[in-house]
Amino acid sequence: MTDSTRRLLADAARRGADYLESLDRRPVFPPETAVDRLRSALAGEMPDAPAQGVQVLDFLEEYGTPATVASAGGRYFGFVTGGSLPATLAAHVLASAWDQNSFSHTSSPAAWLFGDTSLRWLKGVFGLPAQSAGALVLGATAANFAGLAAARHAVLRRAGWNVEEQGLRGSPDVALVVGEEAHGTIFKILPLLGFGRAHIQRVPADEQGRLRPDRLPPITGPTIACIQAGNVNSGAFDPAPDVVQWARAGGAWVHVDGAFGLWAAASDRRRPLMAGFADADSWATDAHKWLNVPYDCGVAFVRDPDALRAAMSISGDYLMLGSKDPIDLTTDGSRRARGFDV
């Protein structure tokens, strides 16, 4: 590494630390003048010649910093947004320098081992079955996608249909049961999996947004149910024991959208809210919320590893990879090594 590279990285770290120290003095949302100034600075054509590294940092700091939202600070309440802990931010910076592609053990043993250990530890935090397969993904949306893709595979497999080989044309109908106040990402993901929104059965919710178990429909065939651990508006948890009992009696799959509520399992005080959720079939959450790692990082778990692998596998012999490699458990090929941060 050249001295100029070392100076550039040290300069970037200094500027980043200065920004963090300024958060309490900054407006939470940037003034419109700062946004307009950045827009104007970016309005030109791409330069004909390259810039020096320090010039890039100067531009970012002069125009970018004033237009940022101070979501990393303690005065931000706009969305369910976390803020990086110093250790996770530092790990993120170091991992960026390592620049590991974490799609397999072969591509980076360190990334694979940190990722695998993180997932094993998190299963313990959440009280999930030890045999469950896990994956570090973009966020809870991607984690919900992974869990529901595994669900689609499993319920159709039980009905004698291989959806990965045969597709959905001509397949048995799959009933989709969600609470009336399910998060919007569920209604984004189900169509991506080939399920039309018009066919989603919405179960009425109570005044706190909890799915009402007395309004669950009869199970008459392949069925996937989605429940929430932490309603985004009220914080309420769906009645998991009732839903799981209903599902088990009819052979349905239960997926848990626990983007931020799943972390209640880590609290002695809040853990009772998680009663029954570990008996579901798949789970999704975010690490960039309560775990406070830098954006982006979601976590997916599936009780049946074969179902997740069947839904996501790229190929049994691609690059001679192992069956637990992330490329065969997620939608991603090239992927950031999120396990270092976690």
LOGU-156447 format. One record per residue (C-alpha): residue number from 0; residue in one letter; x, y, z. Coordinates in nm, 3 decimals, padded with zeros to 5 digits, always signed. Layout:
<nodes>
drendren | marke | u | v | w
NUM | a | X | Y | Z
...
</nodes>
This chain:
<nodes>
drendren | marke | u | v | w
0 | m | +00.000 | +00.000 | +00.000
1 | t | +00.133 | +00.342 | -00.088
2 | d | +00.167 | +00.624 | +00.164
3 | s | -00.098 | +00.817 | -00.029
4 | t | -00.349 | +00.533 | +00.022
5 | r | -00.276 | +00.523 | +00.393
6 | r | -00.319 | +00.900 | +00.421
7 | l | -00.643 | +00.885 | +00.223
8 | l | -00.795 | +00.616 | +00.446
9 | a | -00.685 | +00.799 | +00.760
10 | d | -00.837 | +01.118 | +00.621
11 | a | -01.167 | +00.940 | +00.552
12 | a | -01.173 | +00.801 | +00.907
13 | r | -01.106 | +01.147 | +01.052
14 | r | -01.385 | +01.302 | +00.849
15 | g | -01.622 | +01.023 | +00.953
16 | a | -01.540 | +01.074 | +01.320
17 | d | -01.590 | +01.450 | +01.283
18 | y | -01.933 | +01.383 | +01.133
19 | l | -02.037 | +01.155 | +01.420
20 | e | -01.923 | +01.414 | +01.674
21 | s | -02.135 | +01.677 | +01.498
22 | l | -02.462 | +01.482 | +01.506
23 | d | -02.599 | +01.652 | +01.818
24 | r | -02.546 | +01.993 | +01.657
25 | r | -02.683 | +01.910 | +01.313
26 | p | -03.044 | +01.949 | +01.200
27 | v | -03.199 | +01.602 | +01.184
28 | f | -03.329 | +01.667 | +00.833
29 | p | -03.103 | +01.871 | +00.604
30 | p | -03.208 | +02.223 | +00.504
31 | e | -03.344 | +02.251 | +00.153
32 | t | -03.058 | +02.486 | +00.062
33 | a | -02.810 | +02.205 | +00.128
34 | v | -03.010 | +01.961 | -00.084
35 | d | -03.036 | +02.214 | -00.367
36 | r | -02.664 | +02.285 | -00.347
37 | l | -02.586 | +01.912 | -00.379
38 | r | -02.833 | +01.875 | -00.665
39 | s | -02.667 | +02.160 | -00.851
40 | a | -02.320 | +02.018 | -00.789
41 | l | -02.427 | +01.687 | -00.939
42 | a | -02.617 | +01.833 | -01.233
43 | g | -02.326 | +01.840 | -01.475
44 | e | -02.197 | +01.570 | -01.708
45 | m | -01.948 | +01.306 | -01.598
46 | p | -01.597 | +01.461 | -01.589
47 | d | -01.358 | +01.377 | -01.870
48 | a | -01.066 | +01.321 | -01.634
49 | p | -01.035 | +01.138 | -01.302
50 | a | -01.008 | +01.316 | -00.968
51 | q | -00.755 | +01.257 | -00.694
52 | g | -00.878 | +01.061 | -00.393
53 | v | -00.861 | +01.361 | -00.163
54 | q | -01.064 | +01.562 | -00.413
55 | v | -01.335 | +01.296 | -00.398
56 | l | -01.342 | +01.319 | -00.018
57 | d | -01.349 | +01.699 | -00.036
58 | f | -01.649 | +01.686 | -00.269
59 | l | -01.834 | +01.433 | -00.053
60 | e | -01.776 | +01.637 | +00.260
61 | e | -01.853 | +01.977 | +00.110
62 | y | -02.171 | +01.881 | -00.073
63 | g | -02.276 | +01.542 | +00.066
64 | t | -02.240 | +01.588 | +00.440
65 | p | -02.476 | +01.890 | +00.469
66 | a | -02.746 | +01.699 | +00.276
67 | t | -02.744 | +01.386 | +00.493
68 | v | -03.017 | +01.291 | +00.740
69 | a | -02.875 | +01.265 | +01.092
70 | s | -03.030 | +00.920 | +01.138
71 | a | -02.720 | +00.796 | +01.320
72 | g | -02.788 | +01.038 | +01.606
73 | g | -03.009 | +01.019 | +01.912
74 | r | -03.260 | +01.282 | +01.796
75 | y | -03.381 | +01.089 | +01.492
76 | f | -03.728 | +00.933 | +01.515
77 | g | -03.834 | +00.924 | +01.149
78 | f | -03.845 | +00.550 | +01.085
79 | v | -03.753 | +00.228 | +01.263
80 | t | -03.387 | +00.304 | +01.204
81 | g | -03.094 | +00.188 | +01.411
82 | g | -02.761 | +00.359 | +01.468
83 | s | -02.426 | +00.185 | +01.439
84 | l | -02.236 | +00.106 | +01.756
85 | p | -01.870 | +00.218 | +01.746
86 | a | -01.744 | -00.141 | +01.738
87 | t | -01.975 | -00.244 | +01.452
88 | l | -01.884 | +00.066 | +01.253
89 | a | -01.513 | +00.001 | +01.306
90 | a | -01.558 | -00.363 | +01.203
91 | h | -01.747 | -00.246 | +00.896
92 | v | -01.462 | -00.015 | +00.798
93 | l | -01.203 | -00.288 | +00.844
94 | a | -01.417 | -00.538 | +00.653
95 | s | -01.451 | -00.287 | +00.369
96 | a | -01.073 | -00.277 | +00.347
97 | w | -01.064 | -00.658 | +00.340
98 | d | -01.322 | -00.642 | +00.057
99 | q | -01.427 | -01.006 | +00.088
100 | n | -01.686 | -01.165 | -00.139
101 | s | -01.875 | -01.389 | +00.101
102 | f | -02.061 | -01.615 | -00.140
103 | s | -01.875 | -01.928 | -00.028
104 | h | -01.612 | -02.077 | +00.201
105 | t | -01.379 | -02.092 | -00.097
106 | s | -01.419 | -01.723 | -00.178
107 | s | -01.342 | -01.623 | +00.183
108 | p | -01.295 | -01.866 | +00.472
109 | a | -01.293 | -01.574 | +00.717
110 | a | -01.623 | -01.432 | +00.589
111 | w | -01.782 | -01.778 | +00.591
112 | l | -01.670 | -01.856 | +00.947
113 | f | -01.771 | -01.518 | +01.089
114 | g | -02.106 | -01.541 | +00.912
115 | d | -02.173 | -01.899 | +01.021
116 | t | -02.081 | -01.822 | +01.381
117 | s | -02.299 | -01.510 | +01.383
118 | l | -02.598 | -01.712 | +01.264
119 | r | -02.534 | -01.986 | +01.518
120 | w | -02.517 | -01.734 | +01.801
121 | l | -02.830 | -01.555 | +01.682
122 | k | -03.026 | -01.879 | +01.683
123 | g | -02.939 | -01.900 | +02.050
124 | v | -03.044 | -01.538 | +02.112
125 | f | -03.382 | -01.596 | +01.945
126 | g | -03.434 | -01.944 | +02.088
127 | l | -03.475 | -02.097 | +01.743
128 | p | -03.417 | -02.464 | +01.654
129 | a | -03.048 | -02.545 | +01.630
130 | q | -03.088 | -02.729 | +01.300
131 | s | -03.234 | -02.423 | +01.126
132 | a | -03.049 | -02.285 | +00.825
133 | g | -02.962 | -01.917 | +00.835
134 | a | -02.859 | -01.645 | +00.593
135 | l | -02.736 | -01.287 | +00.621
136 | v | -02.913 | -01.079 | +00.358
137 | l | -02.990 | -00.719 | +00.256
138 | g | -03.263 | -00.658 | +00.512
139 | a | -03.591 | -00.791 | +00.645
140 | t | -03.752 | -00.768 | +00.300
141 | a | -03.491 | -01.003 | +00.157
142 | a | -03.516 | -01.221 | +00.468
143 | n | -03.894 | -01.246 | +00.426
144 | f | -03.838 | -01.337 | +00.062
145 | a | -03.603 | -01.621 | +00.159
146 | g | -03.841 | -01.758 | +00.421
147 | l | -04.145 | -01.739 | +00.196
148 | a | -03.958 | -01.893 | -00.098
149 | a | -03.871 | -02.187 | +00.127
150 | a | -04.236 | -02.199 | +00.235
151 | r | -04.354 | -02.209 | -00.127
152 | h | -04.119 | -02.497 | -00.200
153 | a | -04.220 | -02.695 | +00.108
154 | v | -04.600 | -02.669 | +00.085
155 | l | -04.600 | -02.752 | -00.286
156 | r | -04.355 | -03.038 | -00.236
157 | r | -04.597 | -03.190 | +00.013
158 | a | -04.863 | -03.165 | -00.256
159 | g | -04.639 | -03.352 | -00.502
160 | w | -04.522 | -03.049 | -00.699
161 | n | -04.162 | -02.934 | -00.759
162 | v | -04.203 | -02.560 | -00.808
163 | e | -03.838 | -02.496 | -00.889
164 | e | -03.857 | -02.741 | -01.181
165 | q | -04.220 | -02.702 | -01.291
166 | g | -04.296 | -02.342 | -01.200
167 | l | -04.637 | -02.228 | -01.082
168 | r | -04.830 | -02.289 | -01.405
169 | g | -05.062 | -02.580 | -01.334
170 | s | -04.949 | -02.611 | -00.973
171 | p | -05.188 | -02.673 | -00.684
172 | d | -05.336 | -02.354 | -00.544
173 | v | -05.154 | -02.218 | -00.237
174 | a | -05.363 | -02.037 | +00.023
175 | l | -05.189 | -01.726 | +00.159
176 | v | -05.309 | -01.614 | +00.502
177 | v | -05.187 | -01.287 | +00.654
178 | g | -05.304 | -01.047 | +00.921
179 | e | -05.491 | -00.738 | +00.810
180 | e | -05.201 | -00.524 | +00.938
181 | a | -04.917 | -00.729 | +00.792
182 | h | -04.624 | -00.512 | +00.690
183 | g | -04.631 | -00.379 | +00.334
184 | t | -04.321 | -00.577 | +00.239
185 | i | -04.522 | -00.899 | +00.263
186 | f | -04.753 | -00.768 | -00.011
187 | k | -04.446 | -00.682 | -00.217
188 | i | -04.280 | -01.020 | -00.177
189 | l | -04.573 | -01.255 | -00.240
190 | p | -04.625 | -01.125 | -00.597
191 | l | -04.250 | -01.159 | -00.658
192 | l | -04.296 | -01.527 | -00.570
193 | g | -04.577 | -01.557 | -00.823
194 | f | -04.870 | -01.515 | -00.583
195 | g | -05.118 | -01.247 | -00.685
196 | r | -05.232 | -00.996 | -00.423
197 | a | -05.594 | -01.066 | -00.515
198 | h | -05.558 | -01.416 | -00.373
199 | i | -05.416 | -01.317 | -00.034
200 | q | -05.657 | -01.385 | +00.251
201 | r | -05.642 | -01.101 | +00.505
202 | v | -05.745 | -01.199 | +00.856
203 | p | -05.907 | -00.919 | +01.059
204 | a | -05.693 | -00.762 | +01.332
205 | d | -05.777 | -00.628 | +01.677
206 | e | -05.733 | -00.267 | +01.789
207 | q | -05.357 | -00.321 | +01.836
208 | g | -05.310 | -00.474 | +01.491
209 | r | -05.286 | -00.833 | +01.615
210 | l | -05.424 | -01.102 | +01.387
211 | r | -05.746 | -01.245 | +01.533
212 | p | -05.706 | -01.624 | +01.560
213 | d | -06.082 | -01.676 | +01.581
214 | r | -06.106 | -01.548 | +01.223
215 | l | -05.849 | -01.785 | +01.070
216 | p | -05.993 | -01.970 | +00.768
217 | p | -06.019 | -02.349 | +00.736
218 | i | -05.710 | -02.514 | +00.586
219 | t | -05.806 | -02.711 | +00.276
220 | g | -05.476 | -02.747 | +00.090
221 | p | -05.120 | -02.606 | +00.067
222 | t | -05.120 | -02.303 | +00.296
223 | i | -04.868 | -02.038 | +00.403
224 | a | -04.946 | -01.810 | +00.696
225 | c | -04.749 | -01.493 | +00.781
226 | i | -04.750 | -01.354 | +01.134
227 | q | -04.580 | -01.052 | +01.289
228 | a | -04.347 | -01.020 | +01.583
229 | g | -04.381 | -00.648 | +01.640
230 | n | -04.647 | -00.452 | +01.454
231 | v | -04.469 | -00.151 | +01.303
232 | n | -04.739 | +00.090 | +01.431
233 | s | -04.823 | -00.047 | +01.778
234 | g | -04.542 | -00.293 | +01.859
235 | a | -04.801 | -00.567 | +01.917
236 | f | -04.723 | -00.935 | +01.856
237 | d | -04.959 | -01.171 | +01.675
238 | p | -05.087 | -01.466 | +01.887
239 | a | -04.826 | -01.716 | +01.767
240 | p | -04.937 | -02.015 | +01.984
241 | d | -05.288 | -02.003 | +01.839
242 | v | -05.171 | -01.961 | +01.482
243 | v | -04.912 | -02.237 | +01.507
244 | q | -05.167 | -02.477 | +01.657
245 | w | -05.409 | -02.398 | +01.373
246 | a | -05.130 | -02.446 | +01.116
247 | r | -05.001 | -02.775 | +01.257
248 | a | -05.348 | -02.926 | +01.254
249 | g | -05.379 | -02.853 | +00.883
250 | g | -05.021 | -02.893 | +00.761
251 | a | -04.965 | -02.522 | +00.693
252 | w | -04.634 | -02.334 | +00.704
253 | v | -04.595 | -02.039 | +00.943
254 | h | -04.356 | -01.758 | +00.853
255 | v | -04.265 | -01.486 | +01.104
256 | d | -04.197 | -01.129 | +00.997
257 | g | -03.996 | -01.016 | +01.299
258 | a | -03.809 | -00.722 | +01.147
259 | f | -03.758 | -00.559 | +01.485
260 | g | -03.981 | -00.755 | +01.724
261 | l | -03.784 | -01.080 | +01.711
262 | w | -03.520 | -00.910 | +01.924
263 | a | -03.760 | -00.918 | +02.222
264 | a | -03.617 | -01.267 | +02.278
265 | a | -03.292 | -01.102 | +02.392
266 | s | -03.466 | -00.921 | +02.679
267 | d | -03.566 | -01.091 | +03.005
268 | r | -03.848 | -00.839 | +03.036
269 | r | -03.982 | -00.866 | +02.682
270 | r | -03.916 | -01.236 | +02.613
271 | p | -04.273 | -01.342 | +02.706
272 | l | -04.391 | -01.157 | +02.394
273 | m | -04.210 | -01.423 | +02.192
274 | a | -04.415 | -01.714 | +02.328
275 | g | -04.484 | -01.962 | +02.048
276 | f | -04.285 | -01.784 | +01.780
277 | a | -03.997 | -02.034 | +01.792
278 | d | -04.247 | -02.303 | +01.689
279 | a | -04.292 | -02.143 | +01.346
280 | d | -04.118 | -02.264 | +01.028
281 | s | -03.925 | -01.956 | +00.916
282 | w | -03.825 | -01.620 | +01.058
283 | a | -03.701 | -01.285 | +00.927
284 | t | -03.544 | -00.993 | +01.112
285 | d | -03.301 | -00.703 | +01.077
286 | a | -02.958 | -00.669 | +01.233
287 | h | -02.939 | -00.298 | +01.141
288 | k | -03.211 | -00.221 | +01.393
289 | w | -03.170 | -00.349 | +01.749
290 | l | -02.829 | -00.507 | +01.691
291 | n | -02.702 | -00.169 | +01.566
292 | v | -02.478 | -00.280 | +01.283
293 | p | -02.429 | -00.051 | +00.981
294 | y | -02.672 | -00.069 | +00.693
295 | d | -02.753 | -00.305 | +00.542
296 | c | -02.805 | -00.637 | +00.718
297 | g | -03.104 | -00.869 | +00.747
298 | v | -03.125 | -01.221 | +00.885
299 | a | -03.333 | -01.517 | +00.764
300 | f | -03.380 | -01.852 | +00.936
301 | v | -03.564 | -02.160 | +00.810
302 | r | -03.637 | -02.464 | +01.027
303 | d | -03.597 | -02.704 | +00.731
304 | p | -03.255 | -02.639 | +00.572
305 | d | -03.347 | -02.850 | +00.268
306 | a | -03.644 | -02.625 | +00.192
307 | l | -03.429 | -02.310 | +00.192
308 | r | -03.157 | -02.478 | -00.012
309 | a | -03.406 | -02.612 | -00.267
310 | a | -03.561 | -02.267 | -00.310
311 | m | -03.232 | -02.078 | -00.340
312 | s | -02.966 | -02.319 | -00.470
313 | i | -02.782 | -02.203 | -00.780
314 | s | -02.647 | -02.547 | -00.874
315 | g | -02.533 | -02.860 | -00.698
316 | d | -02.188 | -02.846 | -00.858
317 | y | -02.134 | -02.475 | -00.933
318 | l | -01.768 | -02.400 | -00.855
319 | m | -01.768 | -02.716 | -00.636
320 | l | -01.932 | -02.525 | -00.351
321 | g | -02.062 | -02.665 | -00.025
322 | s | -02.428 | -02.704 | +00.065
323 | k | -02.402 | -02.442 | +00.344
324 | d | -02.247 | -02.174 | +00.126
325 | p | -02.448 | -01.846 | +00.119
326 | i | -02.481 | -01.856 | -00.260
327 | d | -02.703 | -02.165 | -00.218
328 | l | -02.908 | -02.016 | +00.068
329 | t | -02.983 | -01.663 | -00.060
330 | t | -03.066 | -01.477 | -00.380
331 | d | -02.718 | -01.322 | -00.393
332 | g | -02.409 | -01.432 | -00.578
333 | s | -02.156 | -01.161 | -00.505
334 | r | -02.235 | -01.034 | -00.158
335 | r | -02.098 | -00.814 | +00.118
336 | a | -01.946 | -00.999 | +00.416
337 | r | -02.205 | -00.897 | +00.677
338 | g | -02.086 | -01.153 | +00.931
339 | f | -01.792 | -00.933 | +01.034
340 | d | -02.027 | -00.656 | +01.148
341 | v | -02.272 | -00.894 | +01.318
</nodes>
